[in-house]
Amino acid sequence: MSNLADLKVALWQREVHEGSPSRSREELADAVQRATELGADCLVTTAFDWDGMPDVIPCGASTAEYGESFVTLHTDDGDYRIGMGSSTLDCDFSVLIDNACWTKDAQGSAAPDIGVPSIVVAPVGIRNAGHAVRCFDGGAAVYDAQGEILCALRDDFEEEFVVVSLVEPGTIAQPCDSKLLKALISTIRRFDGQVLGGSLPWIIGLSGGLDSTIVASLLVLALGKSRVIGYSLSSEYNTTATKGNSARLADALGIRFYAATIGDTVHAVESTAESCGYERERIEGLVHENVQARTRGSLLCTFAAIEGGVVANNGNFVESALGYCTLYGDAIGALAPIADLTKVELFDLARDINATFGAEVVPGNLLPQLTDDGYTWETMPSAELSEGQRDPMKWFYHDWLVRKLRDDPDFGAADALEAYRDDRLESEGMGTWIRFYGLDDTQAFISDLEWVLRQMHSAVFKRIQAPPAIILNNPGIAWGDGEVQRRWEPDERYLELKEQLLGS
């Protein structure tokens, strides 16, 4: 065994470019040259998008022989046997590849304890497939034979290039702060650059509500204020508060901003429907609401065409889950940055955004004030498509319930009833919200649960047609892509529990 103290390894935590092998190979050649100039014997990086390229590449005068599970590196100071992945038998050290996408509940990689020193290589960048745009955070590291960390690279979604030792301690980067915010910013920036070319304007409808405020702020943080254009397209139902929020947000972000009313356009659409023989009464209610949403969507697409840009989608996770959106209206766009975030998660994100700007970009009137009994809200969430309209979601409780139903394969409708019957929702932190919304009444709880389940199942067709979304949760859960369209039907276990609860 050669002396590991003599070996210098260049560790490159690089940005991956799916679909751009020529660019990646050019960057690789530059990296090998850089490693050679720094005196490294080999370069270690992740190569999963390189179409057959190895993860260990010799530098300078070194050469390498590649086996099925091993790499033999020949250097001026000796030869080294490198195990790839789980192959550690008779190795000087091992290289492990961590290609897992980052999720909000990521706990970090477990320290390898494999009896030899190891390098865990991790990329940064995005993986874009179907509706899902996922991201990598980095965090490459070097461990000794006992699994103790010697060196850790940054985990803030940015590249890093260092020369490391396999026996001596190196720099250990501090964990990333405001990680969710940085994940969103870096993913928007990379999607914009890799998919759209990095120069198009982004068109966004500013309703004055929390969701569009956060998306606009994310776009400015990721791309700069000159690339973002905001539009307030108000109707008779928009309040002075939300219209004021839109104008103040645009001013705080320094973006181009236009305000217009959609009443004439809505009237023209509905007049056309009347000319086709439809009575006015049939165009009122939900139809009238959807005409407004589709009018806004059509106008935003028109503005995007004029500007040569793309539209940003403002929908959040619970809205997508429950189908609380209008196809070809607000369910449009090139990217949905917050489609995998609940409203409650957006509250915390808003505070991080304000801290980053050093100002109240997200106004306090959009955030709830928690009390012992629940919350108070100065400006309740609303689509503002009818007089006095409020979103039907029971915030905090529905955020938890929808996430649980979607992400936990062992939790279904009957499990929710069992948890309610056995008073286990209190331990989940839902007791306050059950009481706040009057769901401690059994009939009300069951009616609400069944409404949520029906909405989630009936909204699959909307998710299938939804814009691509930044996904930050369990990568194994079908959402849009791969979902089966079917009505919700209670199973026998659910019906038995329901009968027990209502009977008691």
C-alpha positions as CSV (number, residue, x, y, z in Angstrom):
1,M,0.0,0.0,0.0
2,S,1.4,3.4,-1.0
3,N,1.5,6.2,1.5
4,L,-1.8,8.2,1.3
5,A,0.0,11.2,2.8
6,D,1.8,11.6,-0.5
7,L,-1.4,11.7,-2.5
8,K,-3.0,14.9,-3.6
9,V,-6.6,14.8,-4.8
10,A,-8.5,17.6,-6.5
11,L,-12.1,17.4,-5.5
12,W,-14.5,19.2,-7.8
13,Q,-18.0,19.8,-6.6
14,R,-19.3,20.8,-10.0
15,E,-22.5,22.0,-11.6
16,V,-24.1,19.4,-13.8
17,H,-25.5,20.2,-17.2
18,E,-27.9,17.6,-18.4
19,G,-28.2,17.5,-22.1
20,S,-24.9,19.5,-22.6
21,P,-22.1,16.9,-22.9
22,S,-19.9,19.1,-25.0
23,R,-20.0,21.9,-22.5
24,S,-19.3,19.4,-19.7
25,R,-16.3,18.0,-21.5
26,E,-14.8,21.4,-22.1
27,E,-15.2,22.2,-18.4
28,L,-13.6,18.8,-17.5
29,A,-10.5,19.6,-19.6
30,D,-10.2,23.0,-17.9
31,A,-10.6,21.3,-14.5
32,V,-7.9,18.7,-15.2
33,Q,-5.5,21.5,-16.2
34,R,-6.3,23.4,-13.1
35,A,-5.8,20.3,-10.9
36,T,-2.5,19.6,-12.6
37,E,-1.3,23.2,-11.9
38,L,-2.2,22.7,-8.2
39,G,0.0,19.6,-8.1
40,A,-2.9,17.1,-7.8
41,D,-2.4,13.5,-8.8
42,C,-6.0,13.0,-9.8
43,L,-9.3,14.7,-10.1
44,V,-12.4,13.3,-8.4
45,T,-15.8,14.6,-9.4
46,T,-19.3,13.3,-10.3
47,A,-19.7,12.2,-13.9
48,F,-23.2,10.9,-14.2
49,D,-24.1,13.3,-17.0
50,W,-20.9,12.6,-19.0
51,D,-21.9,9.6,-21.0
52,G,-19.4,7.1,-19.8
53,M,-16.7,9.3,-18.4
54,P,-15.0,8.1,-15.2
55,D,-15.3,9.8,-11.7
56,V,-11.6,9.5,-11.1
57,I,-9.3,11.1,-13.7
58,P,-5.5,11.2,-13.6
59,C,-3.7,14.5,-13.7
60,G,-0.2,15.6,-14.7
61,A,2.1,12.6,-15.1
62,S,-0.3,10.2,-13.4
63,T,-2.1,7.4,-15.3
64,A,-5.0,5.2,-14.5
65,E,-6.4,1.7,-15.3
66,Y,-10.1,1.3,-15.0
67,G,-11.6,-1.9,-13.9
68,E,-15.3,-2.8,-13.2
69,S,-15.2,-1.8,-9.6
70,F,-11.7,-0.4,-9.1
71,V,-9.4,2.3,-10.5
72,T,-5.6,1.8,-10.2
73,L,-3.9,5.1,-10.1
74,H,-0.2,5.2,-11.0
75,T,1.7,8.3,-9.7
76,D,5.3,9.3,-9.2
77,D,5.0,8.5,-5.5
78,G,3.4,5.1,-6.0
79,D,0.3,3.2,-7.0
80,Y,-3.1,3.5,-5.4
81,R,-6.1,1.1,-5.6
82,I,-9.4,3.1,-5.5
83,G,-12.7,1.4,-4.8
84,M,-15.7,2.8,-6.6
85,G,-18.9,2.8,-4.6
86,S,-19.2,-0.1,-2.2
87,S,-16.0,-1.8,-3.5
88,T,-13.6,-1.4,-0.6
89,L,-11.7,-4.8,-0.5
90,D,-7.9,-4.3,-0.7
91,C,-8.4,-0.6,-1.5
92,D,-6.3,2.4,-0.4
93,F,-9.4,4.5,-0.4
94,S,-12.9,4.6,-1.9
95,V,-14.9,7.1,-3.9
96,L,-18.7,7.2,-3.2
97,I,-21.1,9.1,-5.4
98,D,-24.1,10.9,-3.8
99,N,-26.4,11.8,-6.7
100,A,-29.5,12.2,-4.5
101,C,-31.5,15.4,-5.1
102,W,-31.9,17.7,-2.2
103,T,-35.2,17.7,-0.3
104,K,-36.5,19.9,2.5
105,D,-36.2,17.2,5.1
106,A,-32.7,16.0,4.0
107,Q,-30.6,15.0,7.0
108,G,-27.3,14.9,5.1
109,S,-25.3,11.8,4.1
110,A,-24.4,9.3,6.7
111,A,-20.7,9.2,7.4
112,P,-19.2,6.1,5.6
113,D,-17.6,3.6,8.0
114,I,-16.0,1.2,5.6
115,G,-12.6,0.7,7.0
116,V,-10.7,2.8,4.5
117,P,-10.7,6.6,3.9
118,S,-13.4,7.7,1.5
119,I,-14.4,10.6,-0.6
120,V,-18.1,11.3,-1.0
121,V,-18.7,13.3,-4.2
122,A,-21.8,15.4,-4.7
123,P,-22.9,17.7,-7.5
124,V,-24.7,21.0,-7.6
125,G,-27.2,21.9,-10.3
126,I,-30.6,20.8,-11.4
127,R,-32.2,17.7,-12.9
128,N,-35.1,18.5,-15.1
129,A,-37.6,15.7,-16.2
130,G,-41.3,16.0,-16.9
131,H,-43.0,18.2,-14.4
132,A,-40.2,17.9,-11.8
133,V,-37.3,20.3,-11.6
134,R,-35.0,19.0,-8.7
135,C,-31.8,20.4,-7.3
136,F,-28.5,19.2,-5.9
137,D,-26.9,21.1,-2.9
138,G,-23.3,19.8,-2.9
139,G,-21.8,19.0,0.4
140,A,-19.0,16.7,-0.9
141,A,-16.7,15.5,1.9
142,V,-13.6,13.5,2.8
143,Y,-13.7,10.9,5.7
144,D,-11.0,8.9,7.4
145,A,-11.1,5.1,7.8
146,Q,-13.2,5.4,10.9
147,G,-15.8,7.6,9.3
148,E,-14.6,10.9,10.9
149,I,-14.9,13.9,8.7
150,L,-11.7,15.5,7.5
151,C,-13.0,18.0,5.0
152,A,-16.4,19.2,3.9
153,L,-17.3,21.4,1.0
154,R,-20.1,24.0,0.9
155,D,-23.7,22.7,0.7
156,D,-25.2,26.0,-0.5
157,F,-25.9,24.7,-4.1
158,E,-22.7,26.3,-5.4
159,E,-19.6,24.8,-7.1
160,E,-16.3,24.4,-5.2
161,F,-12.8,23.1,-6.3
162,V,-10.2,22.1,-3.6
163,V,-7.2,20.0,-3.3
164,V,-7.7,17.6,-0.3
165,S,-5.7,15.1,1.8
166,L,-7.0,11.7,2.8
167,V,-5.1,11.8,6.1
168,E,-4.9,15.4,7.2
169,P,-7.8,17.6,8.3
170,G,-8.9,20.2,5.9
171,T,-11.5,23.0,5.9
172,I,-15.0,22.1,7.0
173,A,-17.6,24.5,5.5
174,Q,-20.3,25.9,7.7
175,P,-23.8,24.5,7.0
176,C,-25.9,26.7,4.7
177,D,-28.3,29.2,6.3
178,S,-31.7,29.8,4.8
179,K,-31.3,26.7,2.7
180,L,-34.8,26.5,1.3
181,L,-34.5,30.1,0.0
182,K,-31.1,29.3,-1.6
183,A,-32.4,26.1,-3.1
184,L,-35.2,28.1,-4.8
185,I,-33.0,30.9,-6.0
186,S,-30.3,28.6,-7.4
187,T,-32.8,26.4,-9.1
188,I,-34.7,29.3,-10.8
189,R,-31.3,30.7,-12.0
190,R,-30.2,27.4,-13.4
191,F,-33.5,26.5,-15.0
192,D,-33.5,30.0,-16.6
193,G,-30.0,29.5,-17.9
194,Q,-30.0,25.9,-19.0
195,V,-33.6,25.7,-20.3
196,L,-34.4,29.2,-21.5
197,G,-31.0,30.6,-22.4
198,G,-30.7,33.1,-19.5
199,S,-31.9,36.3,-21.1
200,L,-35.7,36.2,-21.4
201,P,-38.0,38.5,-19.4
202,W,-40.2,36.9,-16.8
203,I,-43.8,38.0,-16.7
204,I,-45.7,37.7,-13.4
205,G,-49.2,38.6,-12.3
206,L,-49.1,40.5,-9.0
207,S,-52.3,39.9,-7.1
208,G,-51.1,41.6,-4.0
209,G,-51.3,38.2,-2.2
210,L,-48.6,36.2,-0.5
211,D,-47.9,33.7,-3.3
212,S,-47.2,36.2,-6.1
213,T,-45.3,38.4,-3.7
214,I,-42.9,35.5,-2.9
215,V,-42.5,34.3,-6.5
216,A,-41.7,37.9,-7.7
217,S,-39.2,38.3,-4.9
218,L,-37.6,34.9,-5.8
219,L,-37.3,35.9,-9.4
220,V,-35.6,39.2,-8.6
221,L,-33.2,37.4,-6.2
222,A,-32.4,34.8,-8.8
223,L,-32.3,36.9,-12.0
224,G,-32.2,40.6,-11.1
225,K,-34.8,43.2,-11.2
226,S,-34.3,44.1,-14.9
227,R,-35.5,40.6,-16.0
228,V,-38.9,40.7,-14.1
229,I,-42.0,42.6,-15.2
230,G,-45.1,42.7,-12.9
231,Y,-48.7,43.2,-13.9
232,S,-51.6,44.1,-11.6
233,L,-54.8,43.0,-13.5
234,S,-57.6,44.0,-11.2
235,S,-61.3,43.5,-11.3
236,E,-64.1,45.0,-9.3
237,Y,-63.5,42.5,-6.6
238,N,-59.9,43.4,-5.8
239,T,-59.5,45.4,-2.6
240,T,-57.6,48.5,-2.1
241,A,-55.2,46.6,0.2
242,T,-54.1,44.0,-2.4
243,K,-53.8,46.6,-5.2
244,G,-51.7,48.7,-2.9
245,N,-49.6,45.6,-2.0
246,S,-48.9,45.0,-5.7
247,A,-47.7,48.6,-6.4
248,R,-45.6,48.7,-3.2
249,L,-44.0,45.4,-4.0
250,A,-43.0,46.5,-7.5
251,D,-41.5,49.6,-6.1
252,A,-39.6,47.7,-3.4
253,L,-38.2,45.3,-5.9
254,G,-37.5,48.0,-8.5
255,I,-39.2,46.1,-11.3
256,R,-41.2,47.4,-14.3
257,F,-44.8,47.5,-13.3
258,Y,-48.1,47.9,-15.1
259,A,-51.6,48.2,-13.7
260,A,-54.8,47.7,-15.7
261,T,-58.4,46.6,-15.2
262,I,-59.9,43.5,-16.8
263,G,-63.6,44.4,-16.6
264,D,-64.0,45.3,-20.2
265,T,-62.3,42.1,-21.4
266,V,-64.4,40.0,-19.0
267,H,-67.6,41.7,-20.2
268,A,-66.6,41.0,-23.8
269,V,-66.1,37.3,-23.2
270,E,-69.3,37.0,-21.4
271,S,-71.2,39.0,-24.0
272,T,-69.9,36.6,-26.6
273,A,-71.2,33.7,-24.6
274,E,-74.6,35.4,-24.4
275,S,-74.6,36.0,-28.2
276,C,-74.3,32.2,-28.5
277,G,-77.6,31.8,-26.7
278,Y,-76.4,31.3,-23.1
279,E,-78.6,33.0,-20.5
280,R,-76.9,35.5,-18.2
281,E,-77.7,33.4,-15.1
282,R,-75.6,30.5,-16.5
283,I,-72.5,32.7,-16.8
284,E,-72.6,33.9,-13.2
285,G,-70.9,32.2,-10.2
286,L,-68.0,29.9,-10.8
287,V,-68.1,30.5,-14.6
288,H,-67.7,34.2,-14.0
289,E,-64.8,33.6,-11.7
290,N,-63.1,31.3,-14.2
291,V,-63.6,33.9,-17.0
292,Q,-61.6,36.4,-14.9
293,A,-58.8,33.9,-14.2
294,R,-58.5,33.0,-17.8
295,T,-58.6,36.6,-18.9
296,R,-55.7,37.3,-16.7
297,G,-53.9,34.2,-18.0
298,S,-54.5,35.2,-21.6
299,L,-53.3,38.8,-21.0
300,L,-50.1,37.6,-19.2
301,C,-49.4,35.3,-22.2
302,T,-50.0,38.2,-24.5
303,F,-47.6,40.4,-22.5
304,A,-45.0,37.6,-22.6
305,A,-45.3,37.3,-26.3
306,I,-44.9,41.1,-26.7
307,E,-41.8,41.1,-24.4
308,G,-40.4,37.9,-25.8
309,G,-40.5,36.3,-22.3
310,V,-42.2,33.6,-20.3
311,V,-44.8,33.6,-17.5
312,A,-44.1,32.6,-14.0
313,N,-46.6,30.4,-12.1
314,N,-47.7,31.5,-8.6
315,G,-49.5,28.4,-7.4
316,N,-48.6,26.7,-4.1
317,F,-48.8,23.0,-3.1
318,V,-52.2,23.0,-1.3
319,E,-53.8,24.8,-4.2
320,S,-52.4,22.3,-6.7
321,A,-53.4,19.4,-4.4
322,L,-57.0,20.6,-4.1
323,G,-57.3,21.9,-7.7
324,Y,-57.9,25.4,-6.5
325,C,-56.7,26.9,-9.8
326,T,-58.1,27.6,-13.3
327,L,-56.7,25.7,-16.2
328,Y,-55.4,28.2,-18.8
329,G,-55.9,30.9,-16.3
330,D,-53.7,30.9,-13.2
331,A,-52.4,27.4,-14.0
332,I,-50.0,28.5,-16.7
333,G,-46.3,29.3,-16.9
334,A,-42.8,28.1,-17.7
335,L,-42.0,27.3,-14.1
336,A,-43.9,27.0,-10.8
337,P,-41.3,27.9,-8.1
338,I,-43.5,27.3,-5.0
339,A,-45.7,24.5,-6.2
340,D,-44.2,22.1,-3.7
341,L,-44.5,24.5,-0.7
342,T,-47.5,24.7,1.6
343,K,-48.8,28.1,2.6
344,V,-47.4,27.6,6.1
345,E,-44.0,26.9,4.6
346,L,-44.3,30.2,2.7
347,F,-44.8,32.1,5.9
348,D,-41.3,31.2,7.1
349,L,-39.9,31.7,3.6
350,A,-41.4,35.2,3.5
351,R,-39.4,36.1,6.7
352,D,-36.2,34.8,5.1
353,I,-36.9,36.9,2.0
354,N,-37.4,40.0,4.0
355,A,-34.2,39.3,5.9
356,T,-32.3,38.9,2.7
357,F,-33.6,42.2,1.3
358,G,-33.2,43.9,4.6
359,A,-36.6,45.4,4.2
360,E,-40.3,44.3,4.5
361,V,-40.7,43.3,0.8
362,V,-43.4,40.8,1.9
363,P,-45.8,43.0,3.8
364,G,-46.8,42.0,7.3
365,N,-50.5,42.2,6.4
366,L,-50.1,39.0,4.4
367,L,-48.8,37.0,7.3
368,P,-50.9,35.6,10.1
369,Q,-50.4,36.5,13.7
370,L,-50.5,33.4,15.8
371,T,-52.5,33.4,19.0
372,D,-53.1,30.7,21.7
373,D,-56.4,29.8,20.0
374,G,-55.3,30.1,16.4
375,Y,-54.5,33.2,14.4
376,T,-55.6,36.6,13.2
377,W,-55.1,37.8,9.7
378,E,-55.2,41.4,8.4
379,T,-55.5,40.3,4.7
380,M,-56.9,36.8,4.4
381,P,-55.8,34.8,1.3
382,S,-58.4,35.2,-1.5
383,A,-58.6,34.7,-5.2
384,E,-60.7,37.9,-5.2
385,L,-63.0,36.6,-8.0
386,S,-66.2,37.4,-6.2
387,E,-67.5,39.7,-3.5
388,G,-66.0,38.9,-0.1
389,Q,-64.4,35.7,-1.3
390,R,-62.0,33.8,1.0
391,D,-59.9,30.8,0.1
392,P,-61.7,27.6,1.3
393,M,-58.5,26.0,2.8
394,K,-58.2,25.6,6.5
395,W,-54.6,26.9,6.8
396,F,-52.2,25.0,9.0
397,Y,-54.5,22.0,9.3
398,H,-55.0,21.4,5.6
399,D,-51.3,22.1,5.0
400,W,-50.5,19.2,7.3
401,L,-53.3,16.9,6.1
402,V,-52.6,17.3,2.4
403,R,-48.9,16.8,2.8
404,K,-49.5,13.8,4.9
405,L,-51.9,12.2,2.5
406,R,-49.6,12.9,-0.5
407,D,-46.2,12.1,1.0
408,D,-46.9,9.2,3.4
409,P,-47.8,6.0,1.6
410,D,-48.9,4.5,4.9
411,F,-51.4,7.2,5.7
412,G,-54.8,7.3,4.1
413,A,-58.4,8.3,4.8
414,A,-59.0,5.6,7.3
415,D,-55.7,6.5,9.1
416,A,-56.9,10.1,9.4
417,L,-60.1,8.8,11.0
418,E,-58.2,6.6,13.4
419,A,-55.9,9.4,14.4
420,Y,-59.0,11.6,15.1
421,R,-60.7,8.9,17.1
422,D,-57.6,8.1,19.2
423,D,-56.8,11.8,19.8
424,R,-53.4,11.4,18.1
425,L,-53.9,14.6,16.1
426,E,-52.9,16.5,19.2
427,S,-49.5,15.0,19.2
428,E,-49.1,16.0,15.5
429,G,-49.6,19.6,16.5
430,M,-53.1,19.7,15.0
431,G,-55.2,19.9,18.1
432,T,-55.3,23.7,18.2
433,W,-56.3,23.9,14.5
434,I,-59.0,21.1,14.9
435,R,-60.6,23.2,17.6
436,F,-60.0,26.5,15.8
437,Y,-61.9,25.4,12.7
438,G,-64.7,23.6,14.6
439,L,-63.5,20.2,13.5
440,D,-63.8,18.8,17.0
441,D,-67.3,18.1,15.9
442,T,-67.2,14.6,14.4
443,Q,-69.5,15.2,11.5
444,A,-67.7,18.4,10.6
445,F,-64.3,16.6,10.7
446,I,-65.5,13.8,8.5
447,S,-67.2,16.2,6.0
448,D,-64.0,18.2,5.7
449,L,-61.8,15.1,5.3
450,E,-64.0,13.8,2.5
451,W,-64.1,17.2,0.8
452,V,-60.2,17.2,0.8
453,L,-60.1,13.7,-0.6
454,R,-62.6,14.3,-3.3
455,Q,-60.8,17.5,-4.3
456,M,-57.4,15.8,-4.4
457,H,-58.6,13.0,-6.6
458,S,-60.6,15.1,-9.0
459,A,-57.7,17.6,-9.5
460,V,-55.3,15.1,-11.1
461,F,-56.1,16.3,-14.6
462,K,-55.1,19.8,-13.6
463,R,-51.8,18.6,-12.2
464,I,-51.1,16.5,-15.3
465,Q,-51.4,19.8,-17.3
466,A,-49.6,22.0,-14.8
467,P,-46.3,23.8,-15.5
468,P,-43.0,22.2,-14.5
469,A,-42.4,22.7,-10.8
470,I,-39.5,22.9,-8.4
471,I,-39.9,19.8,-6.3
472,L,-38.3,19.8,-2.9
473,N,-40.0,16.8,-1.3
474,N,-40.0,13.0,-1.6
475,P,-38.8,12.2,-5.1
476,G,-40.6,8.8,-5.1
477,I,-44.1,10.3,-5.0
478,A,-46.1,10.6,-8.2
479,W,-47.5,14.1,-8.6
480,G,-49.0,15.0,-12.0
481,D,-46.6,12.7,-13.9
482,G,-47.6,9.1,-13.2
483,E,-50.8,9.9,-11.2
484,V,-53.9,7.8,-12.0
485,Q,-57.1,9.7,-12.6
486,R,-59.9,8.2,-10.5
487,R,-62.7,9.3,-8.2
488,W,-62.2,8.8,-4.5
489,E,-64.1,5.8,-3.1
490,P,-64.0,5.0,0.6
491,D,-62.8,1.5,1.4
492,E,-64.4,-0.9,3.9
493,R,-62.1,0.1,6.8
494,Y,-62.9,3.8,6.3
495,L,-66.7,3.1,6.2
496,E,-66.5,1.0,9.4
497,L,-64.5,3.7,11.3
498,K,-66.9,6.4,10.0
499,E,-69.9,4.4,11.2
500,Q,-68.2,3.9,14.6
501,L,-67.5,7.6,15.0
502,L,-70.9,8.9,13.9
503,G,-72.6,6.2,15.9
504,S,-70.8,7.2,19.1
